[in-house]
Amino acid sequence: MKPHTKGILLVALGALLWGGSGVAAQFLLQERGFSTEWLVMMRMSLAGVLLLLLDAAKSRENIFSLWRNRPAAKHLLIFSIFGMLGVQYTYFSSIEYGNAAAASVLQYLMPIIVVLWSALKSRCLPSLHEICCVLLAFVGTFLIVTRGSFSMLAIPPLALFWGVASAFCAAVYTIQPKWLLEHFRSPLVIGWGMLLGGILLMFFHAPWDFCGSVDAAALLVFLYVVLFGTVIAFWSYLESLKYIRPSTVGILCSIEPVSAVFFSTVLLAVPFGIAESVGVLLILASIALLNRR
């Protein structure tokens, strides 16, 4: 298989698994009564341990080496709390109050926030190209949350709030760990970020404080969220960067919200009309244009 083809297949696999994990989380939160805090805590803790074990087995290096570097430890703590934990908790909360399709699309407003932050930081107005992308994203978001009507919200206000919050946290998650990823292995950084975020959440919600109903379906879906929707999805995404350009990866990651919409409609019968579909296309177009740039 050609390296370019292999990279495309890997990032597509990761994006599909991420999209499926949002739908799986919706099933656990809404159909089986799991709490957001418990699900996020267990997902991050278990996935973090697995990623660190995989990194240790592959690199054969000390996974604790990162903590010997003081600046790295400081960056990692910030990334764990405001990036990794923030984006996981807000995203799952948006799913709990709304649905995985809307939550995934709203989270993909992240590149727009990054553009606006970069403009603010550099004290320079965005280019016309970037402004057009921002407008496309806002129109797309309006169509998704209102179904094209000024008089109604298609999703609950709390779902909209947490969805937009997840986009801001995803922006932190994208920008903040740049220094870490330049000096340390990606699985090491992500593994520690997930594990620390999960441990921190334990101070607010004990692991044994579980509510909900567990059956064979719930157990299988939970294992999917941890193994396929987190560990394998992240591994596929990171591996793809070895074979194709980051801009190509960024565009192909748009498969995630599309797959979330598809799986939500087919598996959970979530209504998704013409207005919402147009909204998704506008947001994906804005992301594609920004990544191409």
NORTA-V573714 format. One record per backbone hydrogen bond with DSSP energy under -0.5 kcal/mol. CO is the residue of the C=O (numbers start at 0). NH is the residue of the N-H. Records with the same first field share a line. If there is no record, write none. Layout:
# NORTA-V573714
CO = NH + NH
This chain:
# NORTA-V573714
1 = 5
2 = 6
3 = 7
4 = 8
5 = 9
6 = 10
7 = 11
8 = 12
9 = 13
10 = 14
11 = 15
12 = 16
13 = 17
14 = 18
15 = 19
16 = 20
17 = 21
18 = 22
19 = 23
20 = 24
21 = 25
22 = 26
23 = 27
24 = 28
25 = 29 + 30
26 = 30 + 31
27 = 33
31 = 212
34 = 38
35 = 39
36 = 40
37 = 41
38 = 42
39 = 43
40 = 44
41 = 45
42 = 46
43 = 47
44 = 48
45 = 49
46 = 50
47 = 51
48 = 52
49 = 53
50 = 54
51 = 55
52 = 56
53 = 57
54 = 58
55 = 59
61 = 64
63 = 66
64 = 67
65 = 68
67 = 69
68 = 72
69 = 73
70 = 74
71 = 75
72 = 76
73 = 77
74 = 78
75 = 79
76 = 80
77 = 81 + 82
78 = 82 + 83
79 = 84
80 = 85
82 = 86
83 = 87
84 = 88
85 = 89
86 = 90
87 = 91
88 = 92
89 = 93
90 = 94
91 = 95
92 = 96
93 = 97
98 = 102
99 = 103
100 = 104
101 = 105
102 = 106
103 = 107
105 = 108
106 = 109
108 = 111 + 112
109 = 113
110 = 114
111 = 115
112 = 116
113 = 117
114 = 118
115 = 119
116 = 120
117 = 121
118 = 122 + 123
126 = 130
127 = 131
128 = 132
129 = 133
130 = 134
131 = 135
132 = 136
133 = 137
134 = 138
135 = 139
136 = 140
137 = 141
138 = 142
139 = 143
140 = 144
141 = 145 + 147
142 = 146
144 = 153 + 154
145 = 148
148 = 151
155 = 159
156 = 160
157 = 161
158 = 162
159 = 163
160 = 164
161 = 165
162 = 166
163 = 167
164 = 168
165 = 169
166 = 170
167 = 171
168 = 172
169 = 173
170 = 174
171 = 175
174 = 177
175 = 178
176 = 180
177 = 181
178 = 182
179 = 182 + 183
184 = 188
185 = 189
186 = 190
187 = 191
188 = 192
189 = 193
190 = 194
191 = 195
192 = 196
193 = 197
194 = 198
195 = 199
196 = 200
197 = 201
198 = 201 + 202
199 = 202
200 = 203 + 204
205 = 208
207 = 209
214 = 218
215 = 219
216 = 220
217 = 221
218 = 222
219 = 223
220 = 224
221 = 225
222 = 226 + 227
223 = 227 + 228
225 = 230
226 = 231
227 = 232
229 = 233
230 = 234
231 = 235
232 = 236
233 = 237
234 = 238
235 = 239
236 = 240
237 = 240
238 = 241
239 = 242 + 243
244 = 248
245 = 249
246 = 250
247 = 251
248 = 252
250 = 253
251 = 254
252 = 255
253 = 257
254 = 258
255 = 259
256 = 260
257 = 261
258 = 262
259 = 263
260 = 264
261 = 265
262 = 266 + 267
263 = 267 + 269
272 = 276
273 = 277
274 = 278
275 = 279
276 = 280
277 = 281
278 = 282
279 = 283
280 = 284
281 = 285
282 = 286
283 = 287
284 = 288
285 = 289
286 = 290
287 = 291
288 = 292
